[in-house]
Amino acid sequence: MPIDPIRLSKIIQQTFCDVDHGVYIRRNWRFRGGKWYGGVATADCTGCNLRCIFCGPVLCMSKKRTKGNFKTPEEVVKILLSIARKGRYRYIRISGGEPTICIEHLFQVLECFMQHDADYIFILETNGILIGADKNIAERLSQYKNIHVRVSLKGTNSEEFETLTMADRKFFDMQITALKNLLDYEISFHPAVVASFTTDENIEKLIDNLGRIDPYLAQSLEVEYIVLYPHVVESLNKHNIVPTKAFTTNWTLIGAAEYIKTYRKTQ
């Protein structure tokens, strides 16, 4: 039976989030610097409301395998700024799990970020479902400067969404609603789409559909492909799914035939 991401968000919050005298804390399973966006300091939070078959952070999210330590918003920001300064990065971000779970923790992180240093750009990477479900989240995000939201669509349509995320296909539309909400509140953002399990034709259909909502959505769509880390390959093979396009760990883009030849030859 497909999962309900809204209901799952509430369950996740009970395990991976807490509050201590008004301070909202959340588990983070790692902090790191990296080349994305030309250089970014990243906090990978734990806990997600989807179960994407290609996603590594899902491995950290069962109650029996809870990883990471609780961090206050102040601690998260200090660690990120330290990494950014050492790496001379311009950007910091929260990624990994779904940052909009434990939403008050996120807003307290943003408050701390603004108090410390507004010269950096704060990137919020999200699947958008909770922003689509609650327009007030977009309204509150609009109050912060130097923030950019990246909404990662899980597939080009509802059928792909359900296959990839194990969530009910109707929640694909909630991702689209999130884009509309961010538009309404004039927040800096762009959509991305996981395109490793689709066709060029379906990508074009998505672009057309987004363009009907607003030309910006079509023009700014980022097409992304998964990276074939060992745990990703293991999960794909377990679910008997072959990507149409994916990056190897040395950043070579390969197709389905090469994937089968290289990664499923022993099966």
MARFI-785780 format. One record per residue (C-alpha): residue number from 1; x, y, z; residue in three letters. Coordinates in pm, whole numbers, plus 50000, padded with zeros to 5 digits. Layout:
BEGIN
   k    xx    yy    zz   r
 NUM     X     Y     Z ALA
...
***
This chain:
BEGIN
   k    xx    yy    zz   r
   1 50000 50000 50000 MET
   2 50146 50342 49905 PRO
   3 50259 50562 50192 ILE
   4 50103 50892 50295 ASP
   5 50387 51150 50322 PRO
   6 50184 51384 50541 ILE
   7 50112 51113 50795 ARG
   8 50470 50984 50773 LEU
   9 50602 51335 50843 SER
  10 50426 51332 51179 LYS
  11 50570 50991 51264 ILE
  12 50921 51097 51161 ILE
  13 50894 51410 51371 GLN
  14 50837 51203 51684 GLN
  15 51167 51017 51635 THR
  16 51402 51270 51480 PHE
  17 51287 51599 51630 CYS
  18 51245 51735 51981 ASP
  19 51202 52062 52169 VAL
  20 51392 52181 52475 ASP
  21 51268 52499 52645 HIS
  22 51142 52643 52319 GLY
  23 51448 52541 52116 VAL
  24 51366 52293 51842 TYR
  25 51638 52034 51787 ILE
  26 51678 51778 51511 ARG
  27 51907 51492 51423 ARG
  28 52168 51553 51152 ASN
  29 52363 51256 51023 TRP
  30 52656 51452 50879 ARG
  31 52798 51796 50796 PHE
  32 53019 51838 50490 ARG
  33 53160 52069 50228 GLY
  34 53126 51995 49858 GLY
  35 53141 52118 49501 LYS
  36 52765 52157 49443 TRP
  37 52656 52509 49346 TYR
  38 53023 52593 49299 GLY
  39 53096 52522 49666 GLY
  40 52852 52466 49951 VAL
  41 52849 52372 50320 ALA
  42 52581 52110 50384 THR
  43 52389 51983 50682 ALA
  44 52234 51645 50601 ASP
  45 51931 51612 50824 CYS
  46 51782 51277 50915 THR
  47 51422 51184 50846 GLY
  48 51219 51195 50524 CYS
  49 50854 51158 50433 ASN
  50 50929 50966 50111 LEU
  51 51100 50631 50058 ARG
  52 51282 50689 49732 CYS
  53 51439 50371 49598 ILE
  54 51752 50557 49485 PHE
  55 51816 50758 49803 CYS
  56 52094 50692 50053 GLY
  57 51952 50890 50349 PRO
  58 51661 50647 50374 VAL
  59 51914 50403 50519 LEU
  60 51945 50631 50822 CYS
  61 51577 50663 50897 MET
  62 51435 50352 51058 SER
  63 51391 50352 51435 LYS
  64 51635 50062 51462 LYS
  65 51899 50248 51259 ARG
  66 51863 50602 51386 THR
  67 52178 50790 51297 LYS
  68 52304 51134 51378 GLY
  69 52297 51358 51683 ASN
  70 52049 51618 51791 PHE
  71 52167 51970 51711 LYS
  72 52019 52302 51808 THR
  73 51960 52560 51533 PRO
  74 52253 52762 51669 GLU
  75 52483 52459 51649 GLU
  76 52375 52380 51295 VAL
  77 52443 52733 51175 VAL
  78 52781 52760 51349 LYS
  79 52901 52433 51197 ILE
  80 52782 52531 50849 LEU
  81 52941 52875 50864 LEU
  82 53269 52725 50986 SER
  83 53275 52484 50690 ILE
  84 53181 52763 50449 ALA
  85 53454 52995 50571 ARG
  86 53722 52726 50556 LYS
  87 53614 52623 50206 GLY
  88 53552 52981 50094 ARG
  89 53204 52878 49989 TYR
  90 52927 53121 49909 ARG
  91 52641 52884 49991 TYR
  92 52515 52683 50285 ILE
  93 52228 52436 50268 ARG
  94 52016 52178 50446 ILE
  95 51968 51859 50246 SER
  96 51981 51483 50299 GLY
  97 51644 51410 50455 GLY
  98 51341 51638 50427 GLU
  99 51417 51973 50596 PRO
 100 51053 52086 50619 THR
 101 50980 51810 50869 ILE
 102 51033 51971 51211 CYS
 103 50942 52300 51046 ILE
 104 50998 52509 51358 GLU
 105 51356 52381 51376 HIS
 106 51405 52499 51017 LEU
 107 51270 52845 51090 PHE
 108 51489 52875 51398 GLN
 109 51788 52777 51183 VAL
 110 51695 53055 50940 LEU
 111 51665 53304 51226 GLU
 112 52013 53210 51352 CYS
 113 52152 53227 51000 PHE
 114 52024 53580 50954 MET
 115 52169 53689 51287 GLN
 116 52514 53546 51213 HIS
 117 52589 53634 50852 ASP
 118 52361 53735 50567 ALA
 119 52639 53736 50307 ASP
 120 52587 53367 50236 TYR
 121 52301 53224 50033 ILE
 122 52093 52968 50224 PHE
 123 51965 52686 50003 ILE
 124 51672 52477 50116 LEU
 125 51652 52146 49928 GLU
 126 51309 51990 49960 THR
 127 51062 51759 49792 ASN
 128 50808 52035 49846 GLY
 129 50523 51818 49969 ILE
 130 50473 51998 50299 LEU
 131 50505 52337 50128 ILE
 132 50234 52221 49891 GLY
 133 50018 52101 50178 ALA
 134 50054 52420 50383 ASP
 135 50081 52752 50204 LYS
 136 50175 52918 50533 ASN
 137 50520 52760 50507 ILE
 138 50583 52948 50183 ALA
 139 50450 53266 50340 GLU
 140 50690 53233 50632 ARG
 141 50984 53151 50405 LEU
 142 50918 53472 50214 SER
 143 51012 53672 50525 GLN
 144 51378 53570 50496 TYR
 145 51636 53724 50267 LYS
 146 51917 53535 50097 ASN
 147 51722 53212 50077 ILE
 148 51676 52994 49769 HIS
 149 51453 52687 49755 VAL
 150 51525 52390 49529 ARG
 151 51220 52168 49485 VAL
 152 51314 51819 49364 SER
 153 51029 51656 49174 LEU
 154 51045 51279 49203 LYS
 155 50973 51186 48844 GLY
 156 50799 51365 48560 THR
 157 50447 51247 48640 ASN
 158 50236 51086 48910 SER
 159 50299 50728 48795 GLU
 160 50676 50769 48808 GLU
 161 50643 50945 49142 PHE
 162 50464 50651 49300 GLU
 163 50712 50397 49162 THR
 164 51014 50593 49282 LEU
 165 50893 50713 49622 THR
 166 50655 50437 49736 MET
 167 50408 50720 49812 ALA
 168 50057 50759 49676 ASP
 169 50072 50915 49330 ARG
 170 49832 51192 49427 LYS
 171 50112 51359 49622 PHE
 172 50294 51437 49298 PHE
 173 50038 51713 49249 ASP
 174 50128 51846 49593 MET
 175 50484 51898 49469 GLN
 176 50343 52104 49183 ILE
 177 50129 52301 49429 THR
 178 50447 52380 49622 ALA
 179 50589 52547 49311 LEU
 180 50272 52757 49281 LYS
 181 50292 52857 49646 ASN
 182 50654 52964 49613 LEU
 183 50560 53165 49304 LEU
 184 50274 53334 49487 ASP
 185 50506 53453 49764 TYR
 186 50783 53557 49522 GLU
 187 51046 53338 49684 ILE
 188 51372 53267 49501 SER
 189 51346 52904 49391 PHE
 190 51371 52662 49103 HIS
 191 51232 52316 49027 PRO
 192 51445 52010 48958 ALA
 193 51338 51666 48837 VAL
 194 51489 51326 48897 VAL
 195 51509 51208 48536 ALA
 196 51695 50879 48570 SER
 197 51381 50671 48530 PHE
 198 51194 50842 48251 THR
 199 51205 50925 47881 THR
 200 51296 51241 47692 ASP
 201 50933 51257 47582 GLU
 202 50809 51262 47942 ASN
 203 51060 51532 48032 ILE
 204 50925 51746 47748 GLU
 205 50568 51685 47869 LYS
 206 50666 51799 48217 LEU
 207 50830 52112 48076 ILE
 208 50513 52189 47880 ASP
 209 50296 52138 48188 ASN
 210 50517 52360 48402 LEU
 211 50521 52625 48132 GLY
 212 50143 52643 48142 ARG
 213 50164 52734 48509 ILE
 214 50437 52991 48459 ASP
 215 50710 53023 48191 PRO
 216 50972 53055 48464 TYR
 217 50908 52699 48582 LEU
 218 50981 52556 48238 ALA
 219 51283 52776 48180 GLN
 220 51445 52707 48517 SER
 221 51382 52331 48542 LEU
 222 51697 52145 48644 GLU
 223 51721 51794 48505 VAL
 224 51914 51575 48747 GLU
 225 52040 51218 48727 TYR
 226 52121 50987 49015 ILE
 227 52475 50879 49101 VAL
 228 52540 50505 49113 LEU
 229 52692 50475 49457 TYR
 230 52710 50113 49582 PRO
 231 52409 50146 49811 HIS
 232 52207 50300 49526 VAL
 233 52291 50011 49293 VAL
 234 52202 49764 49565 GLU
 235 51862 49926 49614 SER
 236 51787 49952 49241 LEU
 237 51869 49588 49186 ASN
 238 51663 49488 49487 LYS
 239 51362 49663 49335 HIS
 240 51446 49533 48987 ASN
 241 51458 49884 48840 ILE
 242 51700 49991 48568 VAL
 243 51774 50362 48524 PRO
 244 51746 50508 48175 THR
 245 52033 50745 48255 LYS
 246 52262 50771 48556 ALA
 247 52606 50892 48655 PHE
 248 52877 50652 48758 THR
 249 53087 50753 49057 THR
 250 53345 50900 48821 ASN
 251 53072 51117 48664 TRP
 252 53024 50933 48338 THR
 253 52662 50943 48221 LEU
 254 52549 50597 48111 ILE
 255 52227 50449 47976 GLY
 256 52022 50141 48058 ALA
 257 52224 49900 47845 ALA
 258 52552 49999 48008 GLU
 259 52393 49982 48352 TYR
 260 52275 49626 48291 ILE
 261 52612 49524 48155 LYS
 262 52813 49680 48437 THR
 263 52595 49660 48745 TYR
 264 52371 49358 48691 ARG
 265 52613 49120 48520 LYS
 266 52632 48889 48822 THR
 267 52257 48859 48861 GLN
***
